[in-house]
């Protein structure tokens, strides 16, 4: 990982498609959810307003 420079909340659909493998690793078994856009990730650093996923 490391090619994505923004949080998942800020990347475009085109960027997500370009980095599909990295996206799969980041969103695996999601532990966090963004309060604004409801995207999920395994680490809170990938979201702009993360909260613990229940």
N, C-alpha and C positions, 0 to 999 in steps of 0.2 A: 504494500500500500504506500501511498504518499504522492501519487500523481494528482489526486483531487486536492485542490487548494481551498475550496469553500466548504461550508457545511452543506449537508444534504438539502437543507431548506433553500439554499441559494442557487443550486446547480440547475441547469436547464435539462429538458428531456433529451436534447441532443448530446449533452455532456454525459448524461446517465447511460445512454446507449453506447457511447464511445468507450466508457469505462465499466462495461457490464461485469467483468470478473471482479473488479475491485468493489463494485456496488454489492455484489452477492456476498462478499466477505463482510462488508460493513453492516449490512442489514440482516445477516444470518438469523440467529435466535435473538431477537430484539429485546433488550433490557430497558430501553428508554424510548419515549415518544415525545415529539415536539408539541408544545402547547398551542402553537399557532397553526401549523400546516398538517399536523398529525402524521408526519413521516416518522419512521422508526429506525433505530440503529442499536448496535451492540454496545457502543460507548457514547457517553453524553457529549464528547467533544465534536461529534459529527452533526449535532443539532443546535439550532440557535437558541431555543428555549426548552431544554430537555426537562422531563420529569420521569421519575421511575415508573416503568410499566408494571402493572399489577399482575 
